[in-house]
């Protein structure tokens, strides 16, 4: 009888130890699963949203430089490509972490409103006037953009406008003003507002055999040129500066401040600036880094 009781007690003890070990293993497994879930959640959240222009996307620049940044930092960049005005409005709603656009007065207004933390220069290229090779306004080879616009109006030659409050559209409106043209009174059937991005607007110009103002980067990447070519370039008023700013986390608490700032720090660093300089199409450099020019 004593032996039987001892065996029963031993069996109970082993069973208790086994249950304790099983509970400990289960607890360890649960902790590992929780840690893994936390890591996966953090990894899934390592992305930023950049509100930018159609020119940075349609020129192919982002496809070249963003993988370099993502490999270095592990931060994914999701781009909302719109006209500059629309991109800034997206940021005003708190739906982006960073803005990367090309209309300095609008960018400075954005920062002055408290919507952005600080604007920094990144790079520049230039605008060019594209037109049909037949050149009905006789502007080819000119370096005076305002004189070219006056000739387009005088000859009622077809002209396509982005008409989308983009940086390019803002620049176009300023150039009409500089040319002394009251566009509201002068435009007629010869002037086509498209409300489109740069690529689609160029497609419209190609189909109409019309003049259009384009950033050089998108033009160089554009393939459906039809009978179009660069007809006016080189005027200092065609200078096209790009800037970057963090959306203000004090106004929009959902902004990923650290991750967004990491992107800005990289894009203005020697490494980021060299990546911009290295991007070429057909051997031609599309953008020229100038983050070291504080007044740009």
C-alpha positions, -999 to 999 in steps of 0.1 A, spaced: 0 0 0 29 24 9 45 17 -24 12 25 -43 8 58 -25 44 68 -32 40 60 -69 7 80 -70 25 110 -54 54 107 -78 30 107 -107 11 137 -94 44 156 -89 56 148 -124 22 159 -138 24 192 -118 59 199 -131 48 191 -166 19 215 -164 42 242 -150 67 236 -179 39 237 -204 25 270 -189 60 285 -190 65 274 -226 31 288 -236 40 321 -219 73 323 -237 56 316 -270 30 343 -263 57 368 -255 76 359 -287 44 363 -307 37 397 -291 72 408 -298 70 396 -334 36 414 -338 51 446 -324 81 444 -348 58 438 -377 36 467 -367 66 490 -364 80 478 -398 46 483 -414 45 519 -400 80 528 -414 67 548 -443 61 584 -451 38 602 -475 54 629 -496 31 653 -514 50 663 -545 47 675 -581 40 655 -612 73 666 -627 94 648 -600 74 616 -607 69 618 -644 105 628 -651 115 595 -635 135 611 -608 117 595 -579 119 561 -595 157 566 -594 164 582 -560 137 568 -537 150 532 -538 184 545 -527 169 562 -497 147 532 -489 176 508 -490 197 530 -467 170 537 -441 143 511 -444 117 539 -447 93 535 -476 83 567 -494 47 569 -508 43 597 -532 12 617 -539 20 634 -573 -1 665 -579 3 701 -590 22 721 -564 -10 740 -553 -29 707 -548 1 691 -531 3 719 -506 -35 716 -500 -30 679 -492 -4 688 -467 -26 715 -452 -51 688 -444 -24 668 -427 -25 640 -453 13 641 -459 44 642 -439 66 661 -463 61 685 -492 85 685 -522 73 711 -547 84 740 -570 67 773 -564 88 792 -538 62 820 -530 36 793 -524 60 773 -503 70 803 -482 33 811 -477 27 775 -466 55 778 -439 43 813 -429 8 799 -422 24 775 -397 17 745 -420 53 737 -427 83 737 -403 111 751 -426 116 753 -463 149 741 -477 162 743 -513 169 710 -530 175 713 -567 166 733 -598 162 729 -636 144 752 -660 111 756 -679 111 755 -717 86 766 -743 76 736 -764 61 741 -798 54 726 -832 84 724 -856 64 744 -881 65 772 -855 35 794 -866 43 821 -841 79 823 -854 95 821 -819 121 794 -824 156 802 -812 145 832 -791 158 836 -755 130 860 -746 100 841 -733 78 872 -729 83 882 -765 75 847 -776 42 848 -756 33 881 -772 38 865 -807 17 835 -798 -12 859 -788 -7 880 -819 -9 850 -842 -36 832 -822 -14 801 -823 -27 771 -803 -14 771 -767 -21 744 -740 -20 753 -703 -19 729 -674 -46 750 -657 -42 731 -625 -26 755 -600 6 736 -603 41 752 -601 43 751 -638 9 767 -642 18 794 -616 50 801 -636 31 803 -668 6 829 -654 35 850 -641 51 849 -675 19 861 -692 18 889 -667 54 898 -673 46 899 -711 19 925 -705 -8 901 -715 -42 902 -698 -49 866 -702 -85 868 -690 -93 892 -718 -69 878 -745 -75 841 -744 -100 825 -768 -103 793 -787 -65 793 -793 -59 788 -755 -67 754 -740 -70 749 -702 -65 712 -695 -65 709 -657 -40 681 -662 -6 670 -650 25 677 -671 25 644 -690 -12 645 -701 -9 682 -709 21 674 -732 0 647 -748 -28 673 -755 -2 697 -770 12 669 -792 -23 661 -805 -31 697 -811 3 707 -825 3 735 -799 27 755 -778 31 746 -741 53 755 -711 70 725 -696 97 717 -671 127 704 -689 129 672 -669 94 660 -678 100 670 -715 132 649 -716 114 619 -702 84 624 -725 82 601 -755 50 609 -773 64 642 -788 48 640 -822 59 671 -841 69 691 -810 103 704 -800 119 730 -777 115 764 -793 124 788 -765 149 783 -737 176 800 -718 157 830 -704 165 836 -667 128 840 -660 125 802 -669 145 792 -638 127 764 -619 136 759 -582 124 730 -560 121 730 -522 112 706 -494 96 711 -460 83 690 -432 46 693 -425 42 709 -391 36 681 -365 24 707 -340 -5 714 -362 -10 679 -375 0 653 -347 -3 624 -371 28 636 -390 57 612 -388 82 638 -377 113 616 -372 108 596 -404 99 627 -425 129 646 -412 151 616 -420 140 619 -457 147 657 -457 181 652 -441 190 627 -468 177 646 -498 198 677 -488 228 656 -478 258 651 -501 246 616 -507 211 627 -517 223 656 -537 247 633 -556 218 609 -563 199 638 -579 229 648 -600 234 613 -612 199 609 -627 201 613 -664 182 605 -696 201 600 -727 232 613 -710 214 646 -701 212 657 -665 176 666 -656 180 683 -622 208 702 -606 213 700 -568 216 733 -549 208 725 -512 240 744 -503 225 776 -517 206 789 -486 188 816 -505 175 794 -534 
